[in-house]
């Protein structure tokens, strides 16, 4: 049975002050051919980046030019992938929840994972960008997701500097975030045909 890889990244923040984003996006890149996504990122680095940028440990949506964003997302969208995401409008978050940022993150991620159309016959692995440094909080996240998902899933937390598929997911989440936060759908439109699930908590 083929292993289905689910890569997770987010855009936006979980702050609730004047400088915070209005939305947070959790995006999933789903594929059983991760090597093809890795090849996209490698090709962009080798052929499109200026010499001084090739030494950076990873490419990121927010730090890339529009040209690199377009080329990266176009390459990713040509592959056999599916995209699922959830958007939270933070203006709708009750004030009593605003001091529980990790609980909010767990909840919206669990909500999205629960919407995936898999059961326990699937062979699934969730790869999360290693944003959680605290091992206890990370274990709590893993336990929560496994409880909420309707299927068995292995979970690993990896450094995106060493995982090109997580870098690709960063571009996807960035494109989706730009649509909701800035009403700019230029990059979203490049991947919209690959989007299978779009959940909204508005």
SULHUPE-V510919 format. One record per residue. N is the residue number from 0. RES is the residue in one small letter. BURIAL is # if it has 24 or more other C-alpha atoms within 12 Angstrom, else .. Layout:
# SULHUPE-V510919
N_RES_BURIAL ; N_RES_BURIAL
This chain:
# SULHUPE-V510919
0_x_. ; 1_x_. ; 2_x_. ; 3_x_# ; 4_x_# ; 5_x_# ; 6_x_# ; 7_x_# ; 8_x_# ; 9_x_# ; 10_x_# ; 11_x_# ; 12_x_# ; 13_x_# ; 14_x_# ; 15_x_# ; 16_x_. ; 17_x_. ; 18_x_. ; 19_x_. ; 20_x_# ; 21_x_# ; 22_x_# ; 23_x_# ; 24_x_# ; 25_x_# ; 26_x_# ; 27_x_# ; 28_x_# ; 29_x_# ; 30_x_# ; 31_x_# ; 32_x_. ; 33_x_# ; 34_x_. ; 35_x_. ; 36_x_# ; 37_x_# ; 38_x_. ; 39_x_# ; 40_x_# ; 41_x_# ; 42_x_. ; 43_x_# ; 44_x_# ; 45_x_. ; 46_x_. ; 47_x_# ; 48_x_# ; 49_x_. ; 50_x_. ; 51_x_. ; 52_x_. ; 53_x_. ; 54_x_. ; 55_x_. ; 56_x_. ; 57_x_# ; 58_x_# ; 59_x_# ; 60_x_# ; 61_x_. ; 62_x_. ; 63_x_# ; 64_x_. ; 65_x_. ; 66_x_. ; 67_x_# ; 68_x_# ; 69_x_# ; 70_x_# ; 71_x_# ; 72_x_# ; 73_x_# ; 74_x_# ; 75_x_# ; 76_x_# ; 77_x_. ; 78_x_# ; 79_x_. ; 80_x_# ; 81_x_# ; 82_x_# ; 83_x_# ; 84_x_# ; 85_x_# ; 86_x_# ; 87_x_# ; 88_x_# ; 89_x_# ; 90_x_. ; 91_x_. ; 92_x_. ; 93_x_. ; 94_x_. ; 95_x_. ; 96_x_. ; 97_x_. ; 98_x_. ; 99_x_. ; 100_x_. ; 101_x_# ; 102_x_. ; 103_x_# ; 104_x_# ; 105_x_# ; 106_x_# ; 107_x_# ; 108_x_# ; 109_x_# ; 110_x_# ; 111_x_# ; 112_x_# ; 113_x_# ; 114_x_# ; 115_x_# ; 116_x_. ; 117_x_. ; 118_x_. ; 119_x_. ; 120_x_. ; 121_x_. ; 122_x_. ; 123_x_# ; 124_x_# ; 125_x_# ; 126_x_# ; 127_x_# ; 128_x_# ; 129_x_# ; 130_x_# ; 131_x_. ; 132_x_. ; 133_x_. ; 134_x_. ; 135_x_. ; 136_x_. ; 137_x_# ; 138_x_. ; 139_x_. ; 140_x_# ; 141_x_# ; 142_x_. ; 143_x_# ; 144_x_# ; 145_x_# ; 146_x_. ; 147_x_. ; 148_x_# ; 149_x_. ; 150_x_# ; 151_x_# ; 152_x_# ; 153_x_# ; 154_x_# ; 155_x_# ; 156_x_# ; 157_x_# ; 158_x_. ; 159_x_# ; 160_x_. ; 161_x_. ; 162_x_# ; 163_x_# ; 164_x_# ; 165_x_# ; 166_x_# ; 167_x_# ; 168_x_# ; 169_x_# ; 170_x_# ; 171_x_# ; 172_x_# ; 173_x_# ; 174_x_# ; 175_x_# ; 176_x_# ; 177_x_# ; 178_x_# ; 179_x_# ; 180_x_# ; 181_x_. ; 182_x_. ; 183_x_. ; 184_x_. ; 185_x_. ; 186_x_# ; 187_x_# ; 188_x_. ; 189_x_# ; 190_x_# ; 191_x_# ; 192_x_. ; 193_x_# ; 194_x_# ; 195_x_. ; 196_x_# ; 197_x_# ; 198_x_# ; 199_x_. ; 200_x_. ; 201_x_.
